[in-house]
Amino acid sequence: MCPSLSKHKGKLAPQQRFHKGLCQLYGIGTPVNRDAALPLLREAAGQQIDGAALAVADTLQAGDNWEQQEALQWYAKAGAAGDEKATSRHAWLLQRMEASIHLPMPAAKPPDDGAPEPVLPRGYHCHVLGFGKRFCHSALD
C-alpha cells in the first residue's frame, strides 16, 4: 500500500492521506520524511480519522517543548474521543514535562527577541539528564 500511495500524485481520500502520512513518518516504501508526514497526519486528526490524533501526538511528544505542548492537545482530543492509550500517554507526557522544566511554559511561542531565559526560583536546581533534557526541582524535594 505504501509504495503506491507515495507515488500517487492525484487527489487522495482522507483515509488514504492519513496512511500516506504514516508511510512517510515511518519510511515504509518511501524515505522517512517527518516534515511531509506531519501536515497529512494533522489534517487526518482534524477530520477525526481513527488513530490520527494519537499518531500526531506520538510524533510530537519527542520534540521540543512547543511540540510537546501541541502533543498534549492532541492526546487530550484523542482521549476525549475514547482512546485509552491517549489518556495514559497524556498523563505520562504531562508528568515528564513538569519534571523537566523549571517554570510553566507560556501558551504560545514567544518571539525570538533575544531576551534571557527566566531565572530559576530560589532553592531550585537542575540535573542534566542527557539529550538536552533536564530535571529541575526544589532543594526541599
C-alpha positions in Angstrom: 0.0 0.0 0.0 2.7 2.5 0.9 4.7 2.4 -2.3 1.5 3.1 -4.4 0.4 5.9 -2.0 3.8 7.5 -2.1 3.9 7.5 -5.9 0.3 8.7 -6.2 0.2 12.3 -7.5 -3.6 12.9 -7.7 -6.2 13.6 -5.0 -6.4 11.1 -2.2 -9.3 10.3 0.1 -8.8 11.4 3.7 -8.1 7.9 4.9 -5.5 7.4 2.2 -3.8 10.7 3.0 -3.6 9.5 6.6 -2.0 6.3 5.5 0.4 8.2 3.2 1.4 10.3 6.2 2.1 7.2 8.2 4.2 5.7 5.4 6.3 8.9 5.2 6.6 9.1 9.0 7.9 5.5 9.3 9.7 5.3 6.0 7.6 2.4 4.6 8.0 2.3 0.8 9.4 5.8 0.9 12.2 7.7 2.7 11.4 8.8 6.2 10.1 12.4 5.9 8.6 13.7 9.2 8.1 17.2 7.8 6.0 15.9 5.0 4.1 13.4 7.2 3.0 15.8 9.9 0.7 18.0 7.8 -1.0 14.9 6.5 -1.4 13.5 10.0 -2.7 16.8 11.4 -5.2 17.0 8.6 -6.4 13.5 9.3 -6.6 14.2 13.0 -8.7 17.4 12.3 -11.0 15.2 10.3 -11.3 12.8 13.3 -9.9 9.8 11.5 -9.3 7.0 14.0 -5.8 6.9 15.3 -4.7 10.1 13.6 -4.6 12.3 16.7 -2.7 9.7 18.6 -0.2 9.4 15.7 0.3 13.2 15.7 0.8 13.3 19.5 3.2 10.4 19.5 5.3 12.1 16.8 5.4 15.5 18.6 5.9 14.2 22.1 9.6 13.6 21.3 10.1 17.1 20.0 10.9 20.4 21.7 8.8 22.0 24.4 6.5 23.7 21.9 5.8 20.4 20.1 5.2 18.7 23.4 2.6 21.3 24.2 0.9 20.5 20.9 1.2 16.8 21.6 -0.7 17.3 24.9 -3.5 18.9 23.0 -3.7 16.0 20.5 -3.6 13.4 23.3 -6.4 15.3 25.0 -8.5 15.3 21.8 -7.9 11.6 21.3 -8.6 10.8 24.9 -11.9 12.7 24.7 -12.8 10.6 21.7 -12.3 7.5 23.8 -8.7 6.4 23.1 -7.4 5.0 26.4 -3.8 5.0 25.1 -4.0 8.7 24.5 -5.3 9.3 28.1 -2.4 7.5 29.7 0.2 9.0 27.3 -1.2 12.5 28.1 -0.7 11.9 31.8 2.8 10.5 31.2 3.9 13.4 29.0 2.5 16.0 31.3 4.3 14.4 34.2 7.5 14.2 32.2 7.2 17.8 31.2 6.5 19.1 34.7 9.6 17.2 35.9 11.9 18.6 33.2 11.0 22.3 33.2 11.6 24.9 35.9 8.7 27.2 35.1 5.3 26.8 33.4 5.5 27.2 29.7 3.6 30.1 28.0 0.6 29.2 25.9 2.2 30.5 22.7 5.8 30.5 21.5 7.3 33.9 22.3 9.1 35.9 19.6 12.8 35.5 19.4 13.7 38.8 20.9 17.0 37.8 22.5 15.6 38.1 26.0 17.4 35.9 28.5 15.7 32.8 30.0 13.9 33.4 33.3 15.9 32.8 36.4 15.2 29.7 38.5 13.1 30.4 41.6 15.1 30.4 44.8 16.0 27.0 46.0 15.6 25.3 42.6 18.3 23.5 40.8 18.6 21.3 37.7 20.2 18.0 36.8 21.2 17.3 33.2 19.8 14.0 32.0 21.2 14.0 28.5 19.8 14.6 25.1 19.1 18.2 26.1 16.7 17.2 28.8 17.0 18.3 32.4 15.2 17.6 35.7 14.6 20.7 37.9 13.3 20.6 41.4 13.2 22.5 44.7 16.0 21.9 47.2 13.3 20.8 49.6 12.1 17.9 47.3 
